[in-house]
Amino acid sequence: MDGYLIPRTAADAIVVRKNKQTNANEILMITRKKEPFKGRFAFPGGHIDYGEDPKDACLRELREECGIEGSEPELIDVRGNPLRDPRYHMISMFYLVKAPDNYEVTAGDDAETANWYNLNELASKKEMLAFDHHDVIVEKLLRRKEFQKP
């Protein structure tokens, strides 16, 4: 493969839950520990290893960065704009992932923090999100019937 430039690949996990007290949709986000976008919110995710299925990579990254065992990843978007990651051309696959109700979120690996945020409030704070994750929230998640305001 000498002389060929090949994009890298990543898989991101999107976990949404209903807050039982407020009935608002909340989304699990990490705060990035490293550049680029250090300190900004991002979906748990990362590089797909050689020989690894993207769905498995998505679940592995969720486990490594948030301590959550997710299941049933559903592909909801693929982003590949060569400028979406300032380091290199990165193609990312975004999966909506189910997670059990009785789990505790713990930040690990590339995550400085991991926490739940109000989905609609986060959608109004584009400057706080890394990469093109704001666009995924607005263009994909908020258009899904189950995540629209009642």
C-alpha positions, 0 to 999 in steps of 0.5 A, spaced: 500 500 500 505 504 499 503 511 496 496 510 498 493 515 503 487 511 507 482 514 512 482 512 519 476 509 522 472 510 529 466 508 532 462 512 537 456 510 542 450 514 543 446 512 549 440 516 551 436 515 557 429 518 560 430 522 567 425 519 571 424 525 575 424 530 570 422 526 564 427 529 560 432 525 555 439 525 557 445 523 553 451 520 556 457 524 554 465 524 556 469 530 557 475 529 552 482 528 556 486 530 550 487 534 544 484 535 539 478 538 543 481 537 550 475 539 555 469 539 550 464 534 550 464 528 545 460 521 545 464 515 548 468 512 542 475 511 538 479 508 533 476 501 530 482 496 531 484 492 525 480 486 525 475 489 529 467 489 527 465 497 528 459 495 532 464 491 537 469 497 537 463 501 539 461 497 545 468 496 547 469 504 547 463 505 551 466 500 556 473 503 556 471 510 557 464 510 561 464 503 564 458 501 561 456 494 558 452 497 552 448 492 547 444 492 541 448 498 537 444 501 531 447 504 526 444 511 525 450 515 522 456 515 518 460 522 518 467 522 513 468 529 512 476 530 511 476 536 515 471 533 521 478 531 525 484 536 525 489 530 526 487 526 519 481 524 515 477 520 520 470 516 518 466 515 524 460 510 525 455 513 530 451 507 534 445 508 538 446 503 544 442 500 549 444 500 556 441 497 563 438 502 567 442 500 574 449 502 572 454 507 574 458 511 569 465 512 571 470 515 566 476 512 564 481 511 558 481 517 554 475 521 558 476 526 563 469 525 565 463 521 563 456 524 565 449 525 563 446 531 560 440 534 558 439 532 550 435 539 548 440 543 552 446 540 550 443 541 543 443 549 544 451 549 546 455 547 539 461 550 542 462 545 547 462 539 543 467 536 539 468 534 532 461 534 529 458 531 534 453 537 535 451 536 528 449 528 529 445 530 535 441 536 531 441 532 525 440 525 527 438 524 534 433 530 535 429 528 529 428 521 531 421 521 534 423 518 541 427 524 542 423 529 540 419 534 546 412 532 548 
